[in-house]
Amino acid sequence: MRSCVLAILTASALLAAVDFNTQIRPVLVRECLGCHNADKATGGVAVHSRDAITRGRAVTPGKPEASLLYLLLELKPGQPKAMPPGKQLPQAERDAIKTWITEGAPWPEGVTLSAGGSGKKDEKATVEQLHARIAKQASERTQADMKPYKATIPHAGVSFDMVPIPGGEFTMGTPDSEAGRKKDEGPQRKVRIDPFWMGKFEVAWDEYRLFMFANMAKEDVNKDEVVDAISRPTRPYVEMSFGMGINGYPAISMTQHAANKYAEWLSAKTGHFYRLPTEAEWEHACRAGTTTPYSFGADASQLGEYAWFSGNTDGKYGLVGKKKPNPWGLHDMHGNVMEWTLDQYDPKGYVGLSNDNPQNVATQPYPHAVRGGSWMDAAAQLRCGSRVASDPSWKQQDPQLPKSIWYHTDAQGLGFRLVRPLKVPSAEQMQKYWNNGVHDEP
Amino acid sequence: MKTGALLAGAPMLMQSAPSKSIKVGLVGCGGRGTGAAAQALKADDYSELTAVADIYQERIDDSLGRLRRAAKDKVKVEPNKMFVGLDAYQKLIDSGVDVVLLATPPGFRPEHLRAAIQANKHVFCEKPIAVDAPGVRHVLETVKMAKEKNLSLVAGFCWRYSNFIQAAFDQLQKGAIGDIVSYYGTYYTSPVKPMPPESTRPAGISDVEWQVRNWYNFVHLSGDGLVEQAIHTADKIAWAFQDKPPVSCVAVGGRQIPNGIGNIYDHFEVNYLYPNNVRAFLGCRQIEGCYNENADYILGTKGALTIGRGPLPRIEGQTTWTFEGPKNDMYQHEHDVLFAAIRKGEPVNDGDRMATSTLLGIMGRMAAYTGQMVTWEQALNSQERLFPEKLDWKGSFAVSPIAQPGITKLG
C-alpha cells in the first residue's frame, strides 16, 4: 500500500512538469513563508513543510480547486483574502503552483523551508533594505575621518566601543623560529588590509543577550521591520554562561552563524555595517604593527598583565577590558575568549590565498578559523599567529539531530568581536558576510 | 573491538542476540529521537536502522533525511517499515528489530517500554520514564522482566554517562567531602516549547492531536517541567544519595506567566528530607528574563563539591579537586555502553535507578501541586493516574485544570 503510494509520488516527481526546487520553493519562500511558518501560522496556515502545507487547508494534493494556496492567489489584489497582500503573482508562477498541486504537491524528503536560515522573511530583501539604511548613514570617506567611537544599542542603554585600525601592509603568519609555532601558521607573507574599526572589547553578554532575547532589547514595543526580519537564536535549554557570570563578561558558545546574525542584527539596530573579521584582519589588528609573538613582545612571563589565560584564571573567564590593551587600543586580543573569524580553516595554512584583503571563503561547516586563545589555554596558544580550527565536538552536548545552528555548548572559551570596514560593501556582499551558507551541517 | 569478529567467536548468545547486524528501530522521530538514532548507528560497526515510528509521516521523512546524511549506509528502512500512528510503536516492535529507541513524549513511555521488553528487545529509553506513580510502578515491573530476560536497558539520564560528572560523583562516594550535609540543585532556564496561541491551531485537528503536538505543556504528556527537564537535577540528587529514597518532601510551585491552555507550572522549589535530617533542595524555573543557572552545590562535613559554576566540577575543603582531561560525548557513550553490552551478552540495566529518579521528580510535583507533605511511600503508592488508559487520536481529552495548592487533592 505505502510502497505503491511512494512509487507513484516518485514517478510523478520524475516526470513532473513542475520542479519543486526551482519553481515552487522560491515562490513559497519569497511570498508566503514570512507570515506562514513554523513559528507563526497566520490564519492557521503554514507552508514550511509538506506536513504543514497539507495539514491545513492550504494544499489538498491533486485538487487545486480545494487548495487555498491556489484559490487565493487567483483573486485580484484588493479582494478579501487575496494573496500575497497587495499584489498578484505572475501568471507563470500561478500556473506552476496549480500544476504542482494537481501533480500531488510532491515535496522532496526531509526539506523544511526557511528564508536564508531565518524562517521569516526573504533574506535578500531584508539585506537590501538594510543596505539602503547603512549607505544613507555612512559619513566617513577616508582613513583620516576614522575616529574611535562609542555607540549605544537603541532602547537598551547598552553601549559598545569601536577603535580605528589603520589599513596597510603587514606580515601575516609566524616565523619558523618562533617558539611554539605550529605548521598551520604560515607561510609568512605580506598582506594588504583595508582600514576598519574593530571592537575595543570582546562582545559581552550585556550586548549579546539583547540579541538572544528580543524582549530584553524592548523590541516588542519598538517595532522595526528590518530588525524583526533577522533570525535570532532559539532559546537555550541550559544557562549559557555556565555560572561564570554575565554582566561585563564575554558572550560564549555561539556558532559562527550566530555571530554572523548578531552582526546583521547590530547593523540593523545601529545603521552601520558590522561583520566578523577575516582571519587576516584579525591578525593585523592583534599584531598592531608589531612582529613579536605577542603584541607586547616575546616574554610570556608578562602575559598576565595583558591576558586572561590558564596561568591566571581559576576555572572561569575574566571581565572584558580589565587587562592592558595592545598598541592600537584593543583589549583581550590575547586570551579570555578565542574569537571567531569569517575564514574556513585550512591546516595547510595560507597557501593559495590572495595577498590583498585575503579571505578563505567557507564552503564547509567545519572547520572555521578561531584566533587568540582563551582563558583555558596555555601561553603559546595566545600568540598573535596561533590558530584554532572549529570542530563538531563543540556541539557534543546537543543531543538532538539536527543539532542547533546557534550553540557550541561545549566551547566555553569561544567568543567574538566585530569589525566595521571603512568601505561599505554592496548589498550582495553584505548578504554573503552574514550568511556563511554552511550553517546547516549534516 | 566492537565488530562482529568478537561475536563470531562468542559461544552461546542469548536468544535475542543478533547474528551480525544489530537492527535498530526508532520510536519518536523528533530531534532527540533522531539524535539517539544517529548515536546508535555510530555505536556499533554493524548497527543499522531498519524501522521507524512516529505520528507523522513527514517527521519520519525529515528524520530519515537527516540520518541518511549522517550515516547513509546504515539507514535501511524500507517503506513498509515506516509506521505512522499511536499504535506504530507496536508494529515497529513486531517488525524484526533487535533494539528499540524510545524517544516519544514521556506519557507514552511505560506502555512502549513494556511492549518492547515483552517482545525481547533491548532498549534505549529516554528520560523521564513515566509521568505518574502508576507509570513508575508499571515500569518497575517491566525492569524486573528485562532482568529475567537478560535484556539491556539504558536510560537517557545522560549525566550518568558523562566522564567528568562521573568523576565528580566518584569523589563524592569516596568521601572527598565527608558526609553530605545538604544538596542544592538549580535548573533555572528559559521556557521550553511554550504553548502556541489557539489561533495557530490548524483547522480540523482533534484535541488529542493538538495536545500531543504541544505535549510539553500538558502534565499528562510531559509530567511538567520538574519531571521532564529538571529531572536531570533530581537524578543527580538521587545519585548523590546512592539512589536511596528520601523520607519525604515539601514543595512550592506555580505559574506566573500565562501559557494558553497548557496546565503545567513554570516554577518549583522542592525540599527533600533524607535520613539523618539531611536536606536536598531542588529549584527550577522556566521564565524568560530571569536569573538563569544550572548548578549543584553539595555540602559535606569536610568540603563542598560544586558542579555547574564554570565548565568543570570542583571540590574545595579539606581536599581540593577538579576534573582534568577531555570531556566525553555522554550521549554517544550511552549507546556505546548499550551496544557493547549486547555484543558481549552482558546486559546492563539502568531500570531501577531511572525509576527512582523519575519518582523523585513526581513526588516533588505532587507536593507542589497539592501543598501537602508527601512521603516516599505515598508517592510510590499513589493511585493518581495522569496519562489515560487509552488516547484516541481523533478524539478529545479533557485537560485537567492547573493544580491549586491547598485545593488540589493528593491522589
Interface residues (C-beta under 8 A of the other chain):
Chain A: R2 S3 L6 K40 A41 G44 A46 S49 R50 D51 A52 R55 G56 R57 E109 G110 V111 T112 F213 N215 M216 R235 P236 Y237 V238 E239 M240 F242 G243 M244 G315 K316 M376 S393 Q396 Q397 D398 P399 Q400 L401 P402 K403 D410 Q412 P442
Chain B: G30 G31 R32 T34 G35 A36 A37 A38 Y56 Q57 E58 R59 D61 D62 S63 L64 G65 R66 L67 R68 R69 A70 E78 P79 N80 M82 C158 Y188 T189 S190 P191 V192 S199 T200 R201 P202 A203 G204 I205 Q229 E288 G289 N292 E293 N294 A295 G308 R309 G310 P311 L312 R314 T322 K327 D329 M330 Y331 Q332
